[in-house]
Amino acid sequence: MLGIKKSVTQLVFSLPDNWIATITRTKNQEDTNALDPRCAMACNIARFLPKMEQMSPEKARKHFREQMKLFEEKEFPIAHIEDKLIPTPSASFIPIRVYNANPQKRNLPTILFFHGGGLTIGNLDTHDSFCRKLSHYTKSIVIAVDYRLAPEHPYPAAHEDAWLAYQYVRNSAYIFGGSPKAIAVCGDSAGALLATALCLRAKKNNVQAPIYQALLYPMLDTSKESETYELFGENYILTKTLMRWFIQNYLPQTKDRSLIQNSPVLADTKELKGLPPTYIGIAGFDPLREEGETYAKHLQTAGVKVEERYFPSLVHGYIQLSGLIPKAKEAEEDLFQSLLRFFSQIKI
């Protein structure tokens, strides 16, 4: 059944732009350009899918993984992939997946990647295709972290796993062929929250911080809902009710939602000063859009070099739509080029 659904999805998305635009009947929004017709098609498909916030977490995770398979590209070949387990002080393990498109080389830059999914859904497989491409096009080692998920593991579980994974990679980069002096972090949505919270923690603890952070349509304010929650909180794949479910799952204690590590937009200039150069990818039709825009401004005020990239016709989660939506692929390639430029300018 999944194979049939995937074939139908790919057939629909192969239709000419003008046909898809006619089918979806996209409308201009007051403060953005028109929604990309193929994004509109994805949104239309999503409206007919069961609502994850009405499921148990286990069923929601299964549904999300099956949903992502509908939009998957053909498997991107890569020279080396390896699953490993990171030991922790509590005698448990954090699963990671190592991607290396150039295993014959040494002293490569390393990207620690944290997947999105509201800290509730998502895993190594839902972002496998993206991580393969990330390693290939940035000529780096990518290490994806399968952190613990809520509500079984609420705050601070995911943050702690992200921090432990970073310490492990710093101490073991050479084993993978990487350089401990060239570790970047990257994440999409809730994964972006973990990435920048890690940078904030490193700064606060006087630990060597990542050299770069790449944040894609980031979740950066769990303390309140911005205006774009109202503008784009319905009918654009990520909804405000789903976001509320995610936040309730990971942060059941309301007081924790205003902590800097959970709402980095609340950090003051002093706390942000000295953070690494930052790439922020922002989608036009995203309830989290304002959070990314606000954080970019705050970082710039603190003197952080920020590359803010705005994709007005795209929706939240665009990296997972890049196989079927050309505009999403362009946005994905923009990230790769930014990382590649940065890595080419540093001495490792």
HELIX and SHEET records of a PDB file:
HELIX    1   1 LEU A    2  PHE A   13  1                                  12    
HELIX    2   2 ASP A   17  THR A   24  1                                   8    
HELIX    3   3 PRO A   37  ARG A   47  1                                  11    
HELIX    4   4 MET A   52  GLN A   54  5                                   3    
HELIX    5   5 PRO A   57  LEU A   70  1                                  14    
HELIX    6   6 ASP A  128  THR A  138  1                                  11    
HELIX    7   7 ALA A  157  PHE A  176  1                                  20    
HELIX    8   8 ALA A  190  LYS A  204  1                                  15    
HELIX    9   9 GLU A  227  PHE A  232  1                                   6    
HELIX   10  10 LYS A  240  TYR A  250  1                                  11    
HELIX   11  11 THR A  254  SER A  258  5                                   5    
HELIX   12  12 PRO A  264  LEU A  266  5                                   3    
HELIX   13  13 THR A  269  LEU A  272  1                                   4    
HELIX   14  14 ARG A  289  THR A  301  1                                  13    
HELIX   15  15 TYR A  318  LEU A  321  5                                   4    
HELIX   16  16 PRO A  326  GLN A  345  1                                  20    
SHEET    1   A 8 HIS A  80  PRO A  87  0                                        
SHEET    2   A 8 PHE A  93  ASN A 100 -1                                        
SHEET    3   A 8 ILE A 141  VAL A 145 -1                                        
SHEET    4   A 8 LEU A 108  PHE A 114  1                                        
SHEET    5   A 8 GLY A 178  ASP A 188  1                                        
SHEET    6   A 8 GLN A 213  LEU A 216  1                                        
SHEET    7   A 8 THR A 278  PHE A 285  1                                        
SHEET    8   A 8 VAL A 306  VAL A 315  1                                        
END                                                                             
